[in-house]
Amino acid sequence: MTSWGPNRLDLFVVGTDSAIYHKAWDGSNWHPSPTDWERLGGIFIDEPVSVSWGSNRLDIFGIGTDSALYHKWWDGSRWGPSQLGWENLGGSWMEKPAVVSWGRNRLDVFLVGQDRGLYQKFWNGTSWNSGFVKMGGTLLHAPSVVSGEPNRINIFCTGTDSAVYHKWWDGSRWGPSGTDGAYENLGGTIIGQPRAVSWGPNRVDVFHIGRDSALYHKWWDGSSWGPSGRAGAWENMGGICRGVPEIVSLAKGRLDIFVIGADSAVYHKWFQEGSGWGPSLTGYERQGGTVIRNISAVCWSADRIDMFVIGTSGHTHQKSWSSSSGWLPSLTEYVDLGGISISPVATNS
């Protein structure tokens, strides 16, 4: 799901016919209706990813049944290349893509190849680069990609030793050792893929679920990795979690984390700079539900979170938060948005 402006949401899921479906919130109503979805065609093997680089602009990417990368866009008035058509960008890929936009009319897409290496494709404002850029590595899962400032990208992935690895673009070169060079080893013993978020320039927070099912955290503060250096231990945040954690940032110094517990309910933890972790470093707020796929969440203002899950019926369910109303419709209840999805609601990485 993507938000291209205040009080705007666009949701994308894969339906039972393997096509992608869309629902939009315009500030007062869901379209095409509270429980109906717009069909966008295609035949996909995994959840799509979506991103917005400007007002009233959307770009959606997915992997087709031929393992190629496909692309569709909304330009403010119509879907391109057509309502049901998709642009074939080629390749043969093993995992869902990750996409980031660090500026207007700029897209960077990262994919895992048949050799389990990382590859990049980018849109420079006028055209796609030729082919795919080989970026080395051997990845077990799709990467997590974030951009906290223009012309800056951070990539985090799971290596074959189950540690977290990091590569970054600093505006002129790929670190730590070039485009196809080695990655920075951040340690850890991870199940699944890491999730990263940036709440401002020179700040990145990375989370993963360990083999003991607890949530773990490491952060870059502009000069060093916390809590104990690049190769040091990760911060243990407790819990018995499954799937991939979801993290959003309302504003500088604020993080909200959502995980699926052993009982398939949603659990929530938050960080506020100056106050620390709530309800505690290792405690979680139970938010109910029975969730069968990874959680998706988005912030479209400094005082709004929308969180989406797929329930046992395959329907998409929503919960929202603001400081004035708290969680709606309640801490443990959700709004049913209909549809029958075989994927989580799309995120951008």
MARTOR-645270 format. One record per residue (C-alpha): residue number from 1; z negated, y negated, x. Coordinates in Angstrom, 3 decimals. Last residue first. Layout:
! residues N
NUM;Z;Y;X
...
END
This chain:
! residues 349
349;-0.435;3.182;10.191
348;0.962;0.904;7.452
347;-0.695;2.540;4.437
346;0.932;4.459;1.601
345;-1.168;5.880;-1.253
344;-2.025;9.459;-0.327
343;0.626;12.095;-0.996
342;1.507;14.653;-3.695
341;1.194;12.003;-6.389
340;1.172;12.407;-10.158
339;1.247;8.996;-11.827
338;-1.588;7.217;-13.580
337;-3.467;4.089;-12.509
336;-6.936;5.386;-13.496
335;-9.634;2.775;-12.750
334;-12.589;4.113;-10.751
333;-16.339;4.641;-11.189
332;-19.111;5.090;-8.581
331;-20.105;1.522;-7.663
330;-18.787;0.146;-10.940
329;-15.469;-0.977;-12.540
328;-15.564;-2.752;-10.181
327;-17.691;-3.074;-7.033
326;-19.512;-6.377;-6.544
325;-18.608;-9.121;-8.996
324;-19.113;-12.373;-7.080
323;-18.840;-10.979;-3.551
322;-15.597;-9.179;-4.404
321;-14.872;-5.452;-4.557
320;-12.162;-3.258;-6.090
319;-11.826;0.415;-7.103
318;-8.560;2.162;-7.875
317;-7.423;5.660;-8.864
316;-4.013;7.294;-8.332
315;-3.479;10.406;-10.459
314;-2.948;13.820;-8.851
313;-5.305;15.444;-11.366
312;-7.874;16.137;-8.621
311;-8.012;12.444;-7.725
310;-5.891;10.417;-5.317
309;-7.705;7.409;-3.871
308;-7.226;3.645;-3.715
307;-9.438;0.827;-2.415
306;-8.945;-2.874;-3.089
305;-11.116;-5.283;-1.083
304;-11.510;-8.997;-1.829
303;-13.478;-11.940;-0.416
302;-11.649;-12.942;2.765
301;-8.368;-12.393;0.934
300;-5.710;-9.721;0.421
299;-7.769;-6.853;1.830
298;-6.387;-3.293;1.703
297;-7.635;0.280;1.301
296;-6.240;3.820;1.374
295;-8.311;7.030;1.238
294;-6.943;10.378;2.454
293;-6.167;13.050;-0.138
292;-8.080;15.279;-2.585
291;-10.814;12.889;-3.703
290;-13.511;13.638;-6.261
289;-15.043;10.280;-7.119
288;-18.374;8.743;-6.204
287;-19.079;5.652;-4.149
286;-21.928;6.900;-1.937
285;-23.176;4.188;0.460
284;-23.477;5.542;3.988
283;-26.155;5.844;6.689
282;-25.710;6.339;10.446
281;-25.796;2.735;11.654
280;-27.523;1.550;8.497
279;-26.617;0.426;4.910
278;-24.992;-1.438;6.456
277;-24.223;-1.976;10.119
276;-25.154;-5.091;12.084
275;-26.339;-8.471;10.805
274;-24.882;-10.924;13.319
273;-21.347;-9.638;12.896
272;-21.156;-7.864;9.547
271;-20.370;-4.157;9.561
270;-19.804;-1.939;6.535
269;-20.165;1.711;5.504
268;-18.723;3.474;2.469
267;-18.618;7.059;1.204
266;-15.999;8.504;-1.171
265;-16.731;11.866;-2.806
264;-15.168;15.179;-1.708
263;-18.640;16.835;-1.489
262;-18.313;17.104;2.316
261;-17.710;13.359;2.410
260;-14.469;11.392;2.401
259;-14.630;8.226;4.486
258;-14.377;4.483;3.877
257;-15.110;1.809;6.471
256;-15.485;-1.931;5.905
255;-15.434;-4.296;8.901
254;-16.402;-7.973;9.233
253;-16.632;-10.124;12.400
252;-13.497;-12.127;11.667
251;-12.485;-11.583;8.053
250;-11.991;-8.944;5.384
249;-11.306;-6.160;7.893
248;-10.198;-2.739;6.727
247;-10.945;0.803;7.900
246;-9.925;4.170;6.440
245;-11.279;7.371;7.990
244;-8.897;10.354;8.288
243;-9.731;13.649;6.582
242;-13.272;14.980;6.522
241;-16.697;13.470;7.037
240;-20.278;14.651;7.418
239;-22.043;11.409;8.290
238;-23.319;9.945;11.501
237;-22.170;6.782;13.247
236;-22.164;8.147;16.805
235;-21.027;5.389;19.204
234;-18.533;6.838;21.686
233;-19.527;8.001;25.156
232;-18.083;6.543;28.319
231;-14.570;6.681;29.765
230;-13.606;3.134;28.802
229;-17.089;1.687;29.012
228;-20.417;2.370;27.356
227;-20.595;0.984;23.798
226;-18.143;-0.620;24.094
225;-14.905;-1.107;26.003
224;-14.621;-4.166;28.234
223;-13.326;-7.748;28.521
222;-11.933;-8.849;25.184
221;-14.437;-7.047;22.991
220;-12.740;-3.635;22.856
219;-14.493;-1.173;20.547
218;-15.462;2.498;20.261
217;-16.665;4.322;17.128
216;-17.446;7.884;16.029
215;-17.788;9.388;12.536
214;-19.533;12.749;12.261
213;-17.666;15.982;11.415
212;-19.267;17.833;14.372
211;-15.790;18.131;15.893
210;-15.534;14.333;15.834
209;-14.041;12.016;13.234
208;-12.388;8.942;14.685
207;-12.809;5.182;14.819
206;-11.280;2.402;16.934
205;-12.236;-1.287;16.819
204;-10.003;-3.874;18.493
203;-10.773;-7.478;19.440
202;-8.693;-9.638;21.797
201;-7.353;-11.841;19.004
200;-8.928;-11.145;15.612
199;-10.215;-8.540;13.171
198;-8.238;-5.681;14.720
197;-8.261;-2.208;13.211
196;-7.830;1.322;14.561
195;-7.836;4.789;13.046
194;-7.858;7.967;15.155
193;-5.865;11.060;14.158
192;-7.138;14.542;13.351
191;-10.326;16.029;14.792
190;-11.415;14.169;17.916
189;-13.319;14.919;21.071
188;-13.932;11.596;22.765
187;-12.411;10.121;25.875
186;-10.689;6.742;26.077
185;-7.864;7.931;28.355
184;-5.417;5.077;29.077
183;-1.853;6.352;28.730
182;0.609;7.392;31.447
181;4.099;6.009;31.826
180;7.202;5.902;29.637
179;6.989;2.182;28.839
178;4.959;1.132;31.846
177;1.665;2.064;33.467
176;-1.401;0.765;31.588
175;0.148;-0.961;29.826
174;3.542;-1.823;28.344
173;5.070;-5.083;29.530
172;5.773;-8.728;28.610
171;3.781;-9.642;25.523
170;0.729;-7.494;26.276
169;2.011;-4.228;24.792
168;-0.656;-1.523;24.761
167;-1.176;2.218;25.262
166;-4.351;4.145;24.377
165;-5.421;7.794;24.335
164;-8.150;9.482;22.273
163;-9.258;12.924;23.460
162;-8.326;16.173;21.662
161;-7.130;17.788;24.930
160;-3.575;17.771;23.554
159;-3.832;14.014;23.081
158;-4.762;12.095;19.928
157;-3.293;8.608;19.568
156;-4.058;4.896;19.775
155;-1.426;2.160;20.052
154;-2.238;-1.532;20.571
153;0.455;-4.177;20.054
152;0.605;-7.868;21.055
151;3.532;-10.228;20.535
150;1.647;-12.377;18.014
149;-2.061;-11.525;17.513
148;-4.287;-8.671;16.356
147;-1.579;-6.019;16.188
146;-2.501;-2.456;15.281
145;-1.016;1.046;15.641
144;-2.560;4.432;14.799
143;-0.531;7.360;16.128
142;0.744;10.383;14.168
141;-0.817;13.655;15.298
140;-1.069;16.039;18.263
139;0.593;13.617;20.665
138;2.025;14.350;24.103
137;2.625;11.091;25.947
136;5.801;9.295;26.898
135;7.191;6.093;25.390
134;10.844;6.970;24.811
133;12.679;4.048;23.158
132;14.786;5.105;20.183
131;18.504;4.603;19.524
130;20.060;1.154;19.724
129;17.638;-1.595;18.756
128;17.716;-2.610;15.096
127;19.329;-5.945;14.240
126;18.819;-9.611;13.342
125;15.103;-10.318;13.405
124;14.234;-8.121;16.374
123;13.834;-4.830;14.474
122;12.191;-2.152;16.628
121;12.300;1.616;17.178
120;9.693;3.340;19.316
119;9.115;6.927;20.450
118;5.984;8.932;21.290
117;6.310;12.434;22.737
116;5.590;15.559;20.693
115;8.828;17.141;22.035
114;10.182;17.124;18.456
113;9.428;13.413;18.383
112;6.345;11.510;17.179
111;7.229;8.089;15.770
110;6.435;4.402;16.242
109;8.063;1.582;14.250
108;7.957;-2.041;15.400
107;9.071;-4.738;12.950
106;9.693;-8.455;13.485
105;11.053;-10.838;10.831
104;7.946;-13.055;11.009
103;5.443;-11.860;13.574
102;3.315;-8.966;14.831
101;4.651;-6.444;12.313
100;3.385;-2.881;12.610
99;4.678;0.549;11.644
98;3.419;4.111;12.049
97;5.779;6.957;11.168
96;4.803;10.248;9.475
95;4.820;13.195;11.853
94;7.315;15.594;13.479
93;10.457;13.466;13.729
92;14.170;14.021;14.203
91;16.133;10.830;14.795
90;18.186;8.740;12.407
89;17.734;5.280;10.903
88;19.093;6.329;7.493
87;18.888;3.326;5.120
86;17.662;4.397;1.694
85;19.193;4.320;-1.796
84;17.411;4.432;-5.164
83;17.176;0.712;-5.977
82;19.797;-0.234;-3.387
81;20.106;-1.010;0.384
80;17.885;-2.796;-0.241
79;15.645;-3.497;-3.219
78;16.159;-6.814;-4.978
77;14.844;-10.359;-5.471
76;12.294;-11.153;-2.786
75;13.911;-9.181;0.016
74;12.410;-5.750;-0.784
73;13.202;-3.151;1.873
72;13.994;0.550;2.290
71;13.998;2.651;5.465
70;14.512;6.325;6.372
69;13.583;8.194;9.570
68;15.190;11.627;9.968
67;13.322;14.953;9.561
66;16.145;16.378;7.354
65;13.606;16.502;4.490
64;13.167;12.759;4.917
63;10.531;10.904;6.939
62;9.403;7.593;5.456
61;9.565;3.837;5.969
60;8.946;0.920;3.595
59;9.579;-2.775;4.334
58;8.314;-5.485;1.977
57;8.982;-9.227;1.735
56;7.699;-11.540;-1.014
55;5.765;-13.681;1.491
54;6.200;-12.523;5.064
53;6.067;-9.650;7.570
52;5.013;-7.024;5.030
51;4.363;-3.374;5.879
50;4.699;0.064;4.306
49;4.238;3.691;5.306
48;5.530;6.650;3.311
47;3.547;9.837;2.669
46;5.092;13.081;3.877
45;8.114;15.330;3.339
44;10.392;12.862;1.601
43;13.386;13.081;-0.718
42;14.681;9.619;-1.627
41;14.450;7.648;-4.855
40;12.653;4.391;-5.631
39;11.108;5.365;-8.993
38;8.938;2.645;-10.577
37;5.502;3.848;-11.724
36;3.703;3.974;-15.074
35;-0.077;3.850;-15.671
34;-0.944;0.132;-15.964
33;2.702;-0.790;-16.659
32;5.920;-1.469;-14.658
31;4.103;-3.297;-13.211
30;0.341;-3.900;-13.167
29;-0.834;-7.185;-14.640
28;-2.741;-10.389;-13.803
27;-2.304;-11.175;-10.127
26;1.115;-9.587;-9.706
25;0.008;-5.966;-9.146
24;2.898;-3.645;-8.206
23;3.589;0.100;-8.618
22;6.115;2.108;-6.620
21;7.321;5.718;-6.504
20;8.894;7.612;-3.598
19;10.841;10.789;-4.331
18;9.452;14.236;-3.442
17;9.991;15.471;-7.054
16;6.191;15.766;-7.421
15;5.863;12.090;-6.516
14;5.399;10.486;-3.094
13;3.318;7.292;-3.221
12;3.817;3.542;-2.769
11;1.528;0.722;-3.923
10;2.322;-3.005;-3.807
9;-0.529;-5.502;-4.221
8;-0.577;-9.259;-4.795
7;-3.676;-11.358;-5.529
6;-3.245;-13.463;-2.386
5;-0.105;-12.614;-0.424
4;2.100;-9.870;1.044
3;-0.349;-7.061;0.223
2;0.711;-3.529;1.137
1;0.000;0.000;0.000
END
